[in-house]
Amino acid sequence: MTQNIEVIFLDLGNTLRILVKDQEHMARARQKIVELVGTDEDPVSFVAKLDERYKIYRKWAFENLREAPESEMWTRWLTPDLLAERIAPLGPELTYQYRQSMGRRVVVEDGREVVEELQRRGYTLGIISNLIGTREIPEWLEAENFASYFKTVVLSSVIGIRKPDPAIYLEAARRAGVHPSRCVYVGDNLKRDVTGTRAAGFGLVIIMISPEELAEAAITAENRPDLIIHEFRELLDIFPALESHTLRMMK
């Protein structure tokens, strides 16, 4: 099943990274947000208001399979009552802090070891993710010394297209320089991460989901992945060293 796969694309949330509810981290971000927008409102109350407005934005994004530029997201949806000329330039920083107010994101167990080993086995690695910010992931990749492992990073916040639109997968394959049939996508969402991948003609789709979530999931012909795993480390059982890579190493 994996013999023609050359490129492994990973999702971020609940796949390569998980969210940790670090209260001090979250409180610092909420405080920074109110300072940036210049309000005297209680940080917790203000961010709670943002959360409600963000739900409306997400509904629009899901329905249109689009991601708005950060300046538009803040001036149109999250802080429409504040002066747009002042808020728009702060969009990237506000988005970064808003994401931090949700928690601290860390690499999943064995994540680094698996990424390093897959690269050693000859696979090209990439990231495809729905994300509202443009700043967070480049900085995270550098901070974690991950940047050199991922040849292609395609974020909805940068190209304006969200999963499951097949266009985001096709763009990732184009940037990687391979036919979609030689790509695999590893995600966590049976709906978003399967239907779009299939429509784009990816060779394989893998969903990482806990046994508890799987027991409650409704799997249909439309959202059925090729493989289901419960832990990130299982990718090493699926993808052996590429034969072409092994031959090069032997020369």
C-alpha positions as CSV (number, residue, x, y, z in Angstrom):
1,M,0.0,0.0,0.0
2,T,2.9,2.4,0.7
3,Q,5.3,1.3,-2.0
4,N,4.7,4.3,-4.2
5,I,4.6,6.9,-1.4
6,E,7.5,9.5,-1.5
7,V,6.1,12.4,0.5
8,I,4.5,12.3,4.0
9,F,2.4,15.3,4.8
10,L,1.4,15.8,8.4
11,D,-1.4,17.8,10.1
12,L,-0.5,19.8,13.1
13,G,-3.3,20.0,15.7
14,N,-3.9,16.6,17.4
15,T,-1.5,14.9,15.0
16,L,2.1,16.4,15.3
17,R,1.1,18.7,18.2
18,I,-1.3,18.7,21.1
19,L,-2.7,21.5,23.2
20,V,-1.7,21.8,26.9
21,K,-3.8,24.0,29.1
22,D,-1.0,25.9,30.8
23,Q,-2.9,28.5,32.9
24,E,0.1,30.9,33.4
25,H,0.9,30.8,29.7
26,M,-2.8,31.5,28.8
27,A,-3.0,34.4,31.3
28,R,0.0,36.1,29.9
29,A,-1.5,35.9,26.4
30,R,-4.8,37.3,27.5
31,Q,-3.1,40.2,29.2
32,K,-1.0,40.9,26.1
33,I,-4.2,41.0,24.0
34,V,-5.9,43.7,26.1
35,E,-2.7,45.7,26.1
36,L,-2.4,45.5,22.3
37,V,-6.0,46.6,21.7
38,G,-5.9,49.2,24.4
39,T,-8.9,48.2,26.5
40,D,-9.5,48.4,30.2
41,E,-11.7,45.3,30.1
42,D,-10.9,42.3,32.3
43,P,-8.6,40.1,30.1
44,V,-10.6,36.9,30.8
45,S,-13.9,38.6,29.9
46,F,-12.4,40.2,26.8
47,V,-11.0,37.0,25.5
48,A,-14.3,35.2,26.3
49,K,-16.0,37.8,24.0
50,L,-13.4,37.1,21.3
51,D,-14.1,33.4,21.7
52,E,-17.8,33.9,20.9
53,R,-17.0,36.1,17.9
54,Y,-14.4,33.6,16.7
55,K,-17.2,30.9,16.5
56,I,-19.0,33.1,14.0
57,Y,-15.8,33.5,12.0
58,R,-15.1,29.8,12.0
59,K,-18.6,29.2,10.7
60,W,-17.9,31.5,7.8
61,A,-14.5,29.8,7.2
62,F,-16.0,26.3,7.3
63,E,-18.8,27.2,4.9
64,N,-16.6,28.9,2.4
65,L,-13.4,26.8,2.9
66,R,-11.5,30.0,3.1
67,E,-9.2,31.7,5.6
68,A,-9.4,35.4,5.9
69,P,-6.2,37.5,6.2
70,E,-5.5,38.3,9.9
71,S,-6.2,42.0,9.5
72,E,-9.7,41.2,8.1
73,M,-10.4,38.6,10.7
74,W,-9.8,41.1,13.5
75,T,-11.4,44.1,11.9
76,R,-14.5,42.3,10.5
77,W,-15.1,39.6,13.1
78,L,-13.2,39.7,16.3
79,T,-13.0,43.4,17.1
80,P,-15.4,45.2,14.7
81,D,-16.1,47.8,17.4
82,L,-12.5,49.0,17.5
83,L,-10.8,51.4,15.1
84,A,-9.9,49.3,12.1
85,E,-6.9,51.5,11.1
86,R,-5.3,50.8,14.5
87,I,-6.2,47.1,14.7
88,A,-5.4,45.9,11.2
89,P,-1.6,46.3,11.5
90,L,-1.7,44.4,14.8
91,G,-3.4,41.4,13.2
92,P,-0.5,39.0,13.1
93,E,0.5,39.7,16.7
94,L,-3.1,39.6,18.0
95,T,-3.6,36.3,16.3
96,Y,-0.5,34.9,17.8
97,Q,-1.5,35.9,21.3
98,Y,-5.0,34.7,20.8
99,R,-3.7,31.3,19.9
100,Q,-1.5,31.3,23.0
101,S,-4.6,32.2,25.1
102,M,-6.0,28.8,24.2
103,G,-3.0,27.0,25.6
104,R,0.6,25.9,24.9
105,R,1.2,23.6,22.0
106,V,3.8,20.8,22.3
107,V,5.0,18.0,20.1
108,V,3.2,14.7,20.6
109,E,4.9,11.8,22.3
110,D,7.7,10.4,20.2
111,G,7.0,13.1,17.6
112,R,10.6,14.3,17.1
113,E,12.0,10.8,17.0
114,V,9.4,9.7,14.4
115,V,10.0,12.7,12.2
116,E,13.8,12.2,12.3
117,E,13.5,8.5,11.5
118,L,11.1,9.0,8.6
119,Q,13.5,11.5,7.1
120,R,16.4,9.0,7.6
121,R,14.3,6.4,5.8
122,G,14.3,8.7,2.7
123,Y,10.8,10.3,2.9
124,T,10.2,14.0,2.1
125,L,8.1,15.5,4.8
126,G,5.7,18.3,4.7
127,I,2.9,20.0,6.7
128,I,-0.7,20.9,5.6
129,S,-2.8,22.6,8.2
130,N,-5.8,24.8,8.8
131,L,-4.4,27.7,10.9
132,I,-5.5,31.3,11.5
133,G,-2.1,32.8,12.0
134,T,0.9,33.4,9.8
135,R,3.6,33.9,12.5
136,E,3.2,30.9,14.8
137,I,4.4,28.0,12.7
138,P,7.5,29.5,11.2
139,E,8.6,30.6,14.6
140,W,7.8,27.2,16.1
141,L,9.6,25.3,13.4
142,E,12.7,27.4,14.1
143,A,12.5,27.2,17.9
144,E,12.1,23.4,17.8
145,N,14.8,23.0,15.2
146,F,12.2,21.4,12.9
147,A,12.5,23.7,9.9
148,S,15.0,21.5,8.1
149,Y,12.8,18.4,8.3
150,F,9.8,19.9,6.4
151,K,10.4,20.7,2.7
152,T,6.9,22.0,2.2
153,V,4.7,23.9,4.7
154,V,1.2,24.9,3.5
155,L,-1.0,26.8,5.9
156,S,-4.6,28.0,5.2
157,S,-3.6,31.3,6.8
158,V,-1.0,31.9,4.1
159,I,-2.8,30.7,1.0
160,G,-6.3,31.5,2.0
161,I,-7.7,28.0,1.4
162,R,-8.9,25.6,4.0
163,K,-9.2,21.9,4.2
164,P,-11.1,20.0,2.9
165,D,-10.8,22.0,-0.3
166,P,-8.6,19.7,-2.5
167,A,-6.8,22.8,-3.7
168,I,-4.7,23.0,-0.5
169,Y,-3.5,19.4,-1.0
170,L,-2.8,19.9,-4.6
171,E,-0.8,23.0,-3.9
172,A,1.3,21.1,-1.3
173,A,2.0,18.3,-3.8
174,R,3.0,20.9,-6.4
175,R,5.4,22.6,-4.0
176,A,6.9,19.2,-3.1
177,G,7.4,18.5,-6.8
178,V,5.6,15.1,-6.8
179,H,2.4,13.8,-8.2
180,P,-0.4,13.6,-5.6
181,S,-0.6,9.9,-6.0
182,R,2.8,9.6,-4.4
183,C,1.7,11.6,-1.3
184,V,0.2,10.5,2.0
185,Y,-1.7,12.7,4.4
186,V,-1.7,12.0,8.2
187,G,-4.5,13.9,10.0
188,D,-7.0,13.5,12.8
189,N,-10.3,14.5,11.4
190,L,-12.4,11.9,9.5
191,K,-14.3,14.6,7.6
192,R,-11.8,17.3,6.7
193,D,-8.7,15.1,6.4
194,V,-10.3,12.3,4.3
195,T,-12.6,13.9,1.8
196,G,-10.3,16.6,0.5
197,T,-7.3,14.2,0.3
198,R,-9.3,11.8,-1.7
199,A,-10.6,14.5,-4.1
200,A,-7.0,15.7,-4.6
201,G,-5.9,12.2,-5.6
202,F,-3.5,11.5,-2.7
203,G,-2.2,8.0,-2.7
204,L,-3.0,7.3,0.9
205,V,-4.8,8.9,3.9
206,I,-4.1,8.0,7.5
207,I,-6.2,9.1,10.5
208,M,-4.7,9.2,14.0
209,I,-7.6,8.9,16.5
210,S,-7.9,7.5,20.0
211,P,-9.8,4.2,20.5
212,E,-12.4,6.1,22.5
213,E,-13.0,8.7,19.7
214,L,-13.0,5.9,17.1
215,A,-15.7,4.0,19.0
216,E,-18.0,7.0,18.8
217,A,-17.2,8.0,15.2
218,A,-19.5,7.3,12.3
219,I,-17.3,5.9,9.5
220,T,-18.9,6.0,6.0
221,A,-17.7,5.2,2.5
222,E,-17.0,8.9,2.1
223,N,-14.8,9.5,5.2
224,R,-13.2,6.0,5.5
225,P,-9.4,6.4,5.6
226,D,-7.0,3.8,4.3
227,L,-5.4,3.3,7.7
228,I,-6.2,4.2,11.3
229,I,-3.6,4.6,13.9
230,H,-3.8,5.5,17.6
231,E,-0.3,6.7,18.3
232,F,2.2,8.8,16.2
233,R,4.9,6.2,16.6
234,E,2.8,3.7,14.5
235,L,3.9,5.6,11.4
236,L,7.3,3.8,11.7
237,D,5.5,0.5,11.3
238,I,3.8,1.7,8.2
239,F,6.6,3.3,6.3
240,P,9.8,1.2,5.8
241,A,12.9,2.7,4.4
242,L,12.5,3.7,0.7
243,E,14.2,1.2,-1.6
244,S,15.8,4.0,-3.7
245,H,17.1,5.6,-0.5
246,T,18.6,2.3,0.7
247,L,20.3,1.7,-2.6
248,R,21.8,5.3,-2.5
249,M,23.1,4.7,1.0
250,M,24.8,1.4,0.0
251,K,26.7,3.0,-2.9
